[in-house]
């Protein structure tokens, strides 16, 4: 653990303010859930909570199944990082922070189907040349909790591939809501 040198007092309601610099660095936004841990030395640790990360084994099986069915690279992310990958080198993407392109695509809150040759960046510094791509946000209880990304390097993504990603996003959202 790294000391920041910042000291904060607890108010009469038991609240502590997390400094703006730390929130910005850690990409903690208003309304983000935080998980609280304690250890034997008396430390309190706050960690960003990712409901999709709780389903990481299930999510991995899901993207692998979708990859086998469609034959296209599939990615699944929470709001901050890649959680599950199939069809490309996992080391390149696994648990890496999302690019601003990937984050902004989720904020659209609707499926995006792009059918022109382009270069995209899902994680910083990792560029993929694609003929088309589809990005479907996962919305649970009205909140964006992640996205499914389908890439095609050879042909255009059609209605079947898009609908498969949409069904997956709906299914994962239902898993989060129950």
N, C-alpha and C positions, 0 to 999 in steps of 0.2 A: 504494500500500500504506500502511496505517496502523500506526504503532508503538504498542504496548501498554504499553511500559515494563516488561514482565515479562521477567526473565532466568532461564533454566533451564540447568543443567549436564547434560551427557551422562554417563550412568553407564558402568560398565565393560563392559556388554553393548551399548552404543551406543543406549540408549533415552533418550528425552526425555519428560517428563510435560507433557501439554497441560493448562494450568490449568482448573479446574472452571468458572470464569466463562466462559472462551472456549468450552469444550465445550457449556455450556448455551446460550450465545448462538448458536452455529453448529449447534446440534442434533446434536452428535456424540455417539453413544451407544457403550457398550461393544460391541465386535465390529464396528463400522462400518468398512468398508474406506476407506483414504485413499490417494490417488494422490500421488506425490512428483515434483515438478518442480525443476529447477535452471535458473539463468540464467547469463549470462556474467559478471555482477557478483558471483557467488559466493553468491547467495541460494538458499535451499532453501524451496520453497513446498509446503505440504500442502493438498490439495483433497479434499473428500468425493468418493468415487468412486460413480458411478451406472451400473450395467450397462445400464439401460434407455436412458440418455442416449447410450450407444454405438450404440444402434439407433434414434436419434431420427428419421432419415429414413424408415426402415422403419416405425416406430411411427406417424408422421404419415400414411403411405400406408394403414396398417391402419385408423386411426380414420376417415379419409375414406371408405374402402370400406365400413366398417360403417355410417357415417352415410348413405351412398347406399342401402345395402340396407334399413336400418330406418327411415330418415327421422326419427331422433331425435338430439338432441345427444349426442356421445360425447366423453369426456375420458379421458386416460391420464396417470397420474402415476408418478413413482418414489416413494420414501418421504418426500421433502421438498417437491417442487414439481411443477407441471403440466408435462408434456413435450409432449403433442400434444392438439389440440382440433379438433373438427369440428362444425359446426352452430350455433355461436355466435361472437361477436366474439373472435377469437384474442388481440387485444391485451389484453383484459380479464383473461385467464387465463394466457397463455403465460409460462412460467418464473416464475410467482408461487409463493410459499411456500404450503403447504397449511394449511387451517384445522385446528383441533383435531378438529372433526367428521370431516373426511376422514381424518386420521391414526388416530383411534379406530376408524373403520369398518374400516380395513385390519387393525387389531390383532385383530379378530374372527376372522380367518383362514378365513372362510367367506363365501359369497355372501349379500348382504343384499338382499331385495326388500321395498320399502315401498310399499304401495298405498293410501295416504291422502294427501289434499291437505295439503301442508306447505310450509315454507320451509326451504331448506338453504343452507349456506355452505361451498363447496368451497375457496375462498381467502378470507383475511380481508377483511371489508368488502364482499364481493360476494354478495348474497343472491338466490336464484332461487326463485320460486314454482313448485312442481311438483305434478302430480296423483299421480305416482309416480316412484320411482327404483330403480335396481339398482346395487349396488357389488360388484365381484368382485375380491378380492385376487389378485395375481400372486405365486405361491410357487415359488421355484427352489431346489432342494437344501434344502428345508425352511425357507428364509428368506423373509420378506416383502420383495419388491423393488419393489412398486408396486401399482397397482389400475386397473381400468377402471370408469368411471362412465357409466351410461346414464340420461338424464333424460327425462321426458315431461311436457309442460305441458298436453296436451289429453286424453289417455286413460290407461288403466292399462297398465303394462308387464306382459307376459305371459310364458309359458314360452319362447316363441321368442326374444324379446329377451334374456331372462336366459341361455338356453342359448348364444346367439350370443356374449355377453360372456364366459361361462365357457370356451367353445372358444378365444376370443381370448387369454384369460389363460393357458390351458394351452399354447397355441402359443408365446406370447412367453416363457413359462417354459422351454420346450424350447430355444428359441433361446439363452437365457442359459446353459443347462446344457451346451450343446455347444461 
